[in-house]
Amino acid sequence: MIEHYLLLAAIVVLGGILAGKVGYKFGIPSLLLFLFAGIICGNSGLGMSISSPKLAQLIGVIALSIILFSGGMDTKIKEIKPVIKEGVILSTLGVILTTIFTGGFVYFCSIYHIAPIEISLPVALLLAALMSSTDSASVFAILRSQNMYLKENLKPALELESGSNDPMAYMLTLALIQFISEGNANPWLIGGNLIIQFVVGIIAGYIIGRIAVNLLNRVNIDNDTLYPIILLCFVFAIYSITSLMKGNGYLAVYIAGITVGNSRLVHKKSIATFFDGITWLVQIILFILLGMLVHPPELLKVAGFGLIVALFMIFFGRPLSVLISLLPLRKLSFKGRIYLSWVGLRGAVPIIFATYPILMDVPGAQILFNIVFFITIVSLLVQGSTVGYVAKLLKLSVPAPPVGNLFGVEIPEETGTKMEERKVNKKMLSSGDRLMDIDLDDKELVILIKRNNSYRVPKGPMHLKVGDILLIVSETDKKNILDNEIIDVRREQNIEKLRQRVQEKKANKK
């Protein structure tokens, strides 16, 4: 009965969200709880196992496209500029070194019969490539829950690495599968394909991202809720078009996300809220489905070997790749590099990539999938639960700065204006204590005044006191606005809406 499945799905997701709230307090990534929820719903639990890796891969492509695009939107160019070299090097050379070190260790284990099956060097490298990318979703969920802020620009460095290393791991995975399947594949041809995928992915992502920005700013649809849906269609179009052009679709959607997120965009706040919500939804669905794809008895068969490889990656493979990759750079301290080494969480991406060998009939692919799945669980448990603790131990964390403003009012970015709070001091009142007497720029407008715990609507003759806080709206430079006439009209409309919201807040407080 479809009603039973819908009810069960609702209970599982809701229960996982509530359990995630408890997990935050203990530093356990909430997505790990959804993974366990999927296992419970699978064959060994409620009997709802998914037997189709193709379906899991399809859902994974959809989910990963949304996750990478949303991550790109949250990546601010001005924040990643100081650490762009570190992030790019870690997402390319770091992934390659992690694959080499871990693959060599897996092959060593196979030679000495520690592995559950005999593993050739190419297959060992494939197993390592599947696990070479990091997952930032769980890391920053924990950091936000613990109200932490990282020093040395570590957060943008991790964002850049985690957003751009999935494409590198994906290309290594496909290249190694091709090499294993064909046996005599030309390494130079494979290397050329990697370069083409990178170049096409970057160019296509930027161009289509700009097209999306221009369309959204000019389409002028009355129903504001359709704007995020239009952008969501662009996300899937970007992945598909880039893949058809033999480029890397994952890299393209990440670049497009950065392009959109760092451009002036109408209804940007509501679009960002929409993508935040849908990103969490697809992550939850993905982790539950991936949990349903595995069979726990088969995990137990590879648990010993999986634990050995997981510990090697955590304490040797990842740290060595990070330290060697960043050796020529001097910006980050040694403690910062150690922390980057520790925050190498495995997530849903390695499990999704592990379905490719199964679909391409690589020998021992199912065992490789089980090993990757087990290592992901270990990584989330060991590293995910200690992200905050290690940051404090290395003295790299400080309390997060306050979010928002004292008034609880936000102004849409598409208005072409900015908002700031200004505290009244004696110097401001030197020419008189009335609002009309203070020296403001011609482009500045006071829209609300906070005195102690009360809010007042500004009027010219109003007397101000030292300590009053003024909420001021001012115009920004128009040079960067795509279409000044459209933006000017919408600025007036949104300023009026903002005034109405302020009046409503004042009325509600009374």
N, C-alpha and C positions, 0 to 999 in steps of 0.2 A: 504494500500500500504506500502510495507516494506521500500520504499525510504522515505516516510513521517516520519516513526518512527525513521529511522536512522538520518534524518535531525534534528528532534526534540531532539533526544538524544544528538547529537553533540552540538546543541544550548544550551541545559540545562547545560551540563557539562562545556562548554566554558564560558557561562554566570556565572555559579557558581564560577569558578576559578577567573574570573575578579572581581566578587563581593567579593570574599574572600580577594582579595588584598585591597579593600576598608575597609572590615571588620577588617583587622589587625590593622588599624589605631585607631579603636574604641575598640579594644580588644575583638571583637566578633569572636568566633571560626568559621573558615570557614566551618567546617563540619556541623555546625548548619544550615548554609545557604543552604547546599545541602539537609538537612532534610526538610527544608521548600520548596525547589524546588520539592522534591518528593511529598509533600502534595499538591502543586499547580498542579502537573501533575496527581493527583489522581482523585477520583470520584467527589469531590467538585470543581475541576478545569477543567482539560482537559480530564477527563474521562478515564485515563489510569491506573485505580486501579488494584493492584494485589490481587487476592482473595485466593491465595494458600499460607498458612503459611508454608507448606512443602517446597515449592520452596524458600521462604525467608530463611528458616532454612538451606537449602542446600547451598545457596549462602553465608549465614552467616558463616557456617563451613569452607568453602573454604577461605573466606576473613579473618576470624579470625586466621586460621592457618598461612596464609602469614604474617599477622600483628604481631603475636606473635613471629614467627621465625625471622622476620626482627628486631623486638625489642630486641630479644636475641642477634642477631649479633652486635647490637649497644651497648650492655651492656658489658663493660670492667671489667674483674675480679679485676684488680688492683684498679679500682675506687670503686667497690661495697664492697671490703673487709672491709674497715673501718665501713661500715654501714650494713653489711650483717645480723647481728642479728636484727636490727631495721626493715629491709625490710622483712625478713622471718616472724617475729612476726606479723607485720601489715598484711601480705598477708594470714595469717592463723587465729591467735587469733583475729586480728582486724576485719576480715570478719565475724567470728562467733559472736563477740560482737555486731557488727553493725546489724546483723540479729536479735539477741535477743532483743536489745533495740528498734529497729524500729518495729519489729514484735509485741512486747509488746504494743507499742504505737498504732499501727493499731488495735490490739484487743481491747484496751481501747476505741478507737473511735467507734468501732463496738458495744460495750456494751451500749454506750450512744447514739447510733443511729446517729453518725456523718458520718459514712461510707455510700456509696450509696447502699450497700447490706450487709446482715448479714454475718459476716466473723468469722469463727471458729479460734481457736488459731493456729492449723497447717497451715491453709490457710494464716493467717496473717504472720506467719513465712516464708511461701513460697514467699509471696509478698516481704517481706524484703530481702530474699535471692536473689531474682531476681535482686535487686538493690544494692547488697552489694559490687560489684567490681567497681574499678575506671578505668578511661580512661585517658591515658597519651598523646595520639596523639594531642588532642586539646591544652593541657597545654603547651607542649613544642613548638608547632607551634607558640603560642602567645609569649612565652619567647624568641624564636629565632627572631621573628619579631620585638620585642622591644629591641633586643640586650642586654639581661639580663643574668646574671650569678649568681647562688644562692650560698650563703655561707653554711658552716657546712655540706658539702656533701649532701645537700638536693636533688639535681638533681639525683644522682645515687640511693639514697634511694627511691625516687618516681618511678624511672625506674624499680627497682627491685620489688617494691610492685605491681605496675600496671601490670608487666609482669607475676607475679606469683600468683596474687590473683584471676584471672579469673578462673583457674582450681578449686580453692576452692569454689568459688561461684557456678560453674557448678555442682560440686559434691553435694553441699548442696541442690541445686535445684532438682536434680534427686532423692536424698534421701527423700526429703519432698514430692515430687510427689508420690513416691512409698509408703510412709507412709499413705498419704491421700487416695490413690487408694485402698490399701489393708486393711486399717483400723487397722489390728492387726499385722502389720509388726514388726519384731524383731529389736529393736534399736541397739542391740549388733551386729547383722548381718549387719545392715546398716553401723555401725561404722567400722566393719572389712572390708567391701567393700571400704570404704573411704581410709583406710590405704593401701589396695592392689592397688588401683588406683594411689595413690601417689608413692609408691615404684616402681611399674612397669613403671609408666610414667617417673620417674627420670632415672632408669636404661636403659630403651629402648631408651630414648632420647639421653643419653650420648653415648651408644654403636653405634647406627645407625649414630649419628653425627660424630663419629670417622671414621666409615666406609666411610661416604661421603667425609670427608677430604682426606683420603688415596686414594680413587678412583680418585678424582679430581686432586690430585698431581701426579698421575701416568698414567692417561689415555692418555695424550699427543695428544689432538685433534688439527688439524691445524686451524680449524675455532674457534676462541676465543669466538664468540658470543654464542656458544653452552654450555659453562660452566655454566652460570646462569640457563639455561633451565634444565640441569642435576640436579642442586641443587634444583630447583623448584619441579622437580619430586620426589626428596628425601623428600621434605616437606610433600607432600601428602602421600607418602609411610609411613613416620614416624607416621603421625596421624592415618592412617588406620591400620597399623600393631599393634600399641599400643592399639587402641580401640578393635581390635579383640582379643588381649591378656588380655582384661578386665582392661587395664590401662587407665590413663587419657591422651588422645591424645593431648589436649591443653598444658598440662604441658610438655609432651614429645617434642613437636615442639619448645617450649621456651628453654628447656634445650639443645636441639640440636643446636638451634641458638647461644646460649652462647658458646657451644663447637666449632662450626665452626668459630664464630667471634673472638675467642681468640686463634686460631690455625694459623700456617703459611699455606697460601693457594695461589695457582697460580691464577693470574688474580683477586686478591681480590678486587682491586679498581673497576674494571668493574662489578664484581658481586654485590658489595655493591651499586653501582649506579643503577643497574638493579632492585634490591629489594627495594630501596628507591622509584623509580618510580612506580613499580607495587603495592607497599603498598598504596601509595596515590590513585592510580587508583581504587583498590578494596574498599578502604574506601569511595571514592566518590560514586561508584556504589552502595555499601551497604547502605549508608545513603539515597540515592535517592529512592532505592527500599523499604526501611523501611518506608520512608515517604509516599510512594504510598500504603502501606499496611493499613494505618490508615484512619478512616473516621472522619473529623473534628467535625461534629455535635455530635458524640459519645464522643469526647474529652471534649466538653463543659459540658456534663452531670457529668463528674468526676472531673471537673476543681477545684471546691471548696475543695473537699477532697484531691485531688492530691497536691494542693498548701499547705495544712496543713501538709501533710506527707513530702513533699519536704523541707519545712522550718524546720521541726523537724530534718530531717536527716542532713541538712546543719549546723544547730546551736546547735544541741544536740546529735543526734545519732552518727554521725561521730566523733565529738570532744571527746565525752566520750569514745568511743572505742579506739581512738588513745592514749589518755592520760592514760587510764588504761593499755593498752597493753604495753606501753613504760615505765610504772612506775618503773620496776626494773632496767632499763638502765639509765645511767647518762651522756652519751656523748652529746646528743642534749640539747640545751637550751630550756627554756619554750617557747620562741618565735618561735624556730624551730618546736616544737611540734604543736604549734597553726597553723603554716603555713601548716604543713602536714595535719592537721585537715581540713583546708580550701580547700586544693587542693584535694578534693575527688569527682572529676567530674564523673557524670554518662555519659555513651557514648552509642555506638551501642551495646555493649555486653549485657546489661540488656534487650534491646528490642529483641535481638536474643533469649536470654534465655526465654523471655516471650512467645515465640511461642511454647515452649515445653508443658506447661499446656494445650494449645489449642489442640495440636495434641494428647495428652493423655487424653482428655475429662475430665479434672478437672472442677468441677462445678464453674461457674462464671469466667472461664478462659479469655473470651473476655474482661470482665470488668477489670480484672487484667492487661491485655495487655494495655488497654487504660490508666490505672493509671500509669503504668511504663513509657509509652510513654510521658505522660504529665510531670511526674517528671523529665525525662531526659531533656526535653526542659527547664524547670525551672532551673535545675542545670547548664546547659550550659550557660543560660542567666545570672544568678546571679553570679555563681562562675567563669565561663569561661571569663566573661568580666572584672573580678576584680583580676585575677591571678597576673598580674604585679603590680597593685596598692597596693594590700595587701603585696606583697614582699617588696615594697618600704616603706610602712607604718611601717612594722616591722623591717626595715633597714637590710634586709637579701639579698638584691640584689646589685651587683656591675656590672660595664660594662663588657661585655663578652670579653675575651682575643682575640687578632687577630687570624684569621684562615689562615693557609697556610704559605707561606714565601714570602720574598720580590721579589723573582725571578719568582714566579708563576709556578714553576716547581715541579712536583711530581714524586717520584720514586716508582715503584711497590714493594710491600712488599715481593713478592716471589723471588726477586733478592738476598735476604739474606744480604742486605746492608741498611745503614741508611744515612740520609742526614742532614746536619746542616749548619747554617750560622755562620761565625766567623769574627768579626770585627778586622781589623788590628790596632795594637797599637804600641807604641814606643818600647816596650820590644820585640815584634816579629821581629822588624827590627834591633835589636842590633848587629846581625852578618852580616848585609848587607840588602839593600833594594830591592834586586832582589827576584823573586819568588823562585828560586832555593836555596836561602840563608836561607829562613825561616825554622824553625824546625817543621817538620810534622812527624806524625807516619808513619811507613812503609805501613800500611793498608789504609792510607788516600790519596785521590786524589782530587785536586782542578779542578773543571770542568767549573767554570764561575766566573768572577770577576765583581762586580758592583762598579762603581765610579761615585758619584753624580747620574745623571739620565741616564748614559750610561753603556752598558754591554761590556765586553772585554773577548775574548777567551784567557785562560791562556797559557803562554809560559815561559820556564825557565828563560830567560834573562830579562823578563818584570820587570820594576821598579814599586814597590808598594809605596803607600802613606798611611799615617795614616788616618784612616776613611774608607779606602776601605773595601768592604765586600766580603768575599770569600765564595763560595758555595762548600762545601766539601762533597764528598761521601766516606764512609768508610765501611769496612766489619764488620759484627756482629758475635757474637759467633755462631759457627756451631753446638753446642751441641743440640740445640732445633730444628734443621732442619730435616725434616722427611727423606729425601733422598738427601744426600749431592751431589752425582754425578749429579743428575738431576738439583738441585738448582744451582750448580756451572756453568753448561752450560747455564742455563737461565739467570744467573747473568751477564755473559759476553754479551749475546744477548741483555739484557735490558739496560746494561750500554751503549752499542753502540747505541741503540734506543734513550736513554736519551741524548747522545751527539748530535745526529741528531736533536732532538727537540730543544735543546739549540741553535744549529746553525740556525735552521729555525726561532726561536724567534728573534735572532740577525739580521737575514736578513730582517725580517718583520719590525723591528723597523727602519732599515735604509731606 
